[in-house]
Amino acid sequence: MKEFEVEITETLQRTVVIRAGSRAEAEVLAEEMWNSEEFVLGAEDFVGAEKERMRWSGDKFLHRVRNF
């Protein structure tokens, strides 16, 4: 039996409201809050997934095939 690599990427997404003086400040605050784990995304935040199959010719990597 051969082995094949298949890469699966899941995307989690959530919109949060940040009170700030500007959009730039809100983005900085949101990143700080995310880094300090004030926002922890889970299964309820799932918005999609992609699959990629690695294409090989012998030992030579050719390319990836997305969402096969």
C-alpha positions as CSV (number, residue, x, y, z in Angstrom):
1,M,0.0,0.0,0.0
2,K,1.4,3.4,-1.0
3,E,1.2,6.6,1.2
4,F,0.0,9.9,-0.2
5,E,0.1,13.4,1.4
6,V,-3.2,15.3,1.5
7,E,-3.2,18.8,3.1
8,I,-6.4,20.0,4.7
9,T,-6.8,23.7,5.8
10,E,-9.8,24.8,7.9
11,T,-10.7,28.4,8.1
12,L,-12.2,29.9,11.3
13,Q,-13.6,33.4,11.3
14,R,-15.4,35.7,13.8
15,T,-16.4,39.3,13.7
16,V,-15.9,41.2,16.9
17,V,-16.8,44.8,17.9
18,I,-13.9,46.8,19.3
19,R,-14.3,50.3,20.8
20,A,-11.4,52.5,19.6
21,G,-10.5,55.9,18.3
22,S,-9.7,54.7,14.8
23,R,-9.9,51.6,12.6
24,A,-6.1,51.2,12.9
25,E,-6.3,51.3,16.7
26,A,-9.2,48.8,16.7
27,E,-7.1,46.4,14.6
28,V,-4.1,46.7,17.0
29,L,-6.4,46.2,20.0
30,A,-8.1,43.2,18.3
31,E,-4.7,41.6,17.6
32,E,-3.6,42.2,21.2
33,M,-6.8,40.6,22.5
34,W,-6.4,37.6,20.2
35,N,-2.8,37.2,21.1
36,S,-3.7,37.2,24.8
37,E,-6.4,34.6,24.0
38,E,-9.4,36.8,24.8
39,F,-10.8,35.5,21.5
40,V,-10.5,31.7,21.1
41,L,-12.1,30.5,17.9
42,G,-13.8,27.1,17.8
43,A,-16.0,24.9,15.7
44,E,-18.9,27.5,15.8
45,D,-16.5,29.9,13.9
46,F,-15.9,27.4,11.0
47,V,-16.4,29.0,7.6
48,G,-14.8,26.6,5.2
49,A,-12.1,24.1,4.3
50,E,-9.7,23.5,1.4
51,K,-8.0,20.3,0.4
52,E,-4.8,20.1,-1.5
53,R,-3.2,17.0,-3.1
54,M,0.5,17.1,-3.8
55,R,1.3,16.0,-7.4
56,W,4.6,14.1,-7.8
57,S,6.4,12.5,-10.7
58,G,8.7,9.9,-9.1
59,D,10.6,11.9,-6.4
60,K,10.0,15.3,-8.1
61,F,7.3,17.6,-6.7
62,L,5.2,19.1,-9.5
63,H,2.5,21.2,-7.9
64,R,-0.6,21.2,-5.6
65,V,-4.1,20.5,-6.7
66,R,-6.7,22.5,-4.6
67,N,-10.1,21.3,-3.7
68,F,-10.0,18.1,-5.8
